[in-house]
């Protein structure tokens, strides 16, 4: 039987009581959000490939330099997005196995506002700060 439940809005998500944390509706909201993000990343990659493949050679060196700089910027953005794809996939896997929304360090809820801002995060704000502090100390 297909799920015909009305999608949860961000406002409705935030209005839910703490006791509803990571219930089926919230998990569906984040699965939809992450799935859309994943599809956007894939679509952007495809558009870039098409754009670079269809680019015409410019005779004017200034135009060619401008186009090459624009292409370089676009490729850097896509590289960042390429690195994001495994994080999105990992978050979707955490939804499947029931770990989504809980800090990998403490096991405590990460919080809906943080997940809305960074749906792929694996740490609560406090744990993230400790993690970054350790990295600074270790010089990584």
C-alpha positions as CSV (number, residue, x, y, z in Angstrom):
1,X,0.0,0.0,0.0
2,X,1.6,3.3,-1.1
3,X,2.3,6.0,1.6
4,X,-0.2,8.8,0.9
5,X,0.6,10.8,4.1
6,X,1.0,14.5,3.5
7,X,4.7,15.5,3.6
8,X,5.7,17.2,6.8
9,X,6.6,20.9,6.5
10,X,9.6,22.3,8.2
11,X,7.4,24.3,10.5
12,X,5.3,21.2,11.5
13,X,8.6,19.3,12.0
14,X,9.9,21.9,14.4
15,X,6.5,22.1,16.2
16,X,6.5,18.4,17.1
17,X,7.2,17.5,20.8
18,X,10.6,16.2,21.8
19,X,9.0,12.8,22.4
20,X,8.4,12.6,18.7
21,X,12.1,12.8,17.8
22,X,12.9,10.7,14.8
23,X,9.5,9.3,14.4
24,X,8.4,7.9,11.0
25,X,7.2,11.3,9.8
26,X,10.4,13.0,10.7
27,X,12.5,10.3,9.2
28,X,10.4,10.5,6.0
29,X,11.0,14.3,6.0
30,X,14.8,13.9,6.2
31,X,14.8,11.0,3.7
32,X,13.0,13.2,1.2
33,X,15.3,16.1,1.9
34,X,18.4,14.0,1.5
35,X,17.1,12.2,-1.6
36,X,16.4,15.6,-3.2
37,X,19.8,16.8,-2.3
38,X,21.3,13.7,-3.8
39,X,19.4,14.1,-7.0
40,X,20.4,17.8,-7.2
41,X,24.1,16.8,-6.8
42,X,23.8,14.2,-9.6
43,X,21.8,16.6,-11.9
44,X,24.5,19.3,-11.4
45,X,27.2,16.9,-12.3
46,X,25.4,15.9,-15.4
47,X,24.8,19.5,-16.4
48,X,28.5,20.3,-15.9
49,X,29.6,17.4,-18.1
50,X,27.1,18.4,-20.8
51,X,28.2,22.1,-20.5
52,X,31.9,21.2,-20.8
53,X,31.4,18.8,-23.6
54,X,29.3,21.2,-25.6
55,X,31.6,24.2,-25.1
56,X,32.7,25.9,-28.3
57,X,36.3,27.0,-28.8
58,X,36.7,30.8,-28.8
59,X,39.1,32.5,-31.2
60,X,39.6,35.5,-29.0
61,X,42.2,34.7,-26.2
62,X,40.4,37.0,-23.7
63,X,37.1,35.1,-24.3
64,X,38.9,31.8,-24.1
65,X,40.6,32.8,-20.8
66,X,37.2,33.9,-19.3
67,X,35.6,30.6,-20.3
68,X,38.5,28.6,-18.9
69,X,38.2,30.5,-15.6
70,X,34.4,29.9,-15.4
71,X,34.9,26.2,-16.2
72,X,37.6,25.9,-13.5
73,X,35.3,27.5,-11.0
74,X,32.4,25.2,-12.0
75,X,34.7,22.2,-11.7
76,X,35.8,23.2,-8.2
77,X,32.2,23.5,-7.1
78,X,31.4,20.1,-8.6
79,X,34.4,18.6,-6.8
80,X,33.0,19.9,-3.5
81,X,29.6,18.4,-4.4
82,X,31.2,15.1,-5.4
83,X,32.7,14.9,-1.9
84,X,29.3,15.6,-0.5
85,X,27.6,12.7,-2.3
86,X,29.0,9.9,0.0
87,X,28.0,11.9,3.0
88,X,24.4,12.1,1.7
89,X,24.4,8.4,1.0
90,X,25.8,7.7,4.5
91,X,23.0,9.8,6.0
92,X,20.4,7.9,4.0
93,X,21.9,4.6,5.3
94,X,21.7,5.9,8.9
95,X,18.0,6.5,8.3
96,X,17.6,2.9,7.1
97,X,19.4,1.5,10.1
98,X,17.9,3.7,12.8
99,X,21.0,5.8,13.6
100,X,20.0,9.0,11.9
101,X,19.6,12.0,14.1
102,X,21.8,10.7,16.9
103,X,25.3,11.8,17.7
104,X,28.0,9.3,16.8
105,X,30.0,10.4,19.9
106,X,27.4,10.6,22.6
107,X,24.3,8.8,21.2
108,X,22.3,11.8,22.1
109,X,19.8,13.5,19.7
110,X,21.6,15.9,17.4
111,X,18.5,18.2,17.2
112,X,16.1,19.1,14.4
113,X,17.4,22.6,13.8
114,X,20.9,21.3,13.4
115,X,19.8,18.6,11.1
116,X,17.8,21.1,9.0
117,X,20.9,23.2,8.6
118,X,23.2,20.2,8.0
119,X,21.2,17.1,7.2
120,X,24.4,15.0,6.8
121,X,25.9,15.8,10.2
122,X,26.8,13.0,12.5
123,X,27.6,15.1,15.6
124,X,25.7,17.3,18.0
125,X,27.0,20.9,18.2
126,X,28.9,20.1,21.4
127,X,30.5,17.0,20.0
128,X,31.4,18.8,16.7
129,X,33.1,21.5,18.7
130,X,35.1,18.9,20.7
131,X,36.0,17.1,17.4
132,X,37.2,20.4,15.8
133,X,39.1,21.3,18.9
134,X,40.9,17.9,18.8
135,X,41.7,18.4,15.2
136,X,43.2,21.9,15.8
137,X,45.3,20.5,18.7
138,X,46.6,17.6,16.5
139,X,47.2,20.0,13.6
140,X,45.1,18.2,11.1
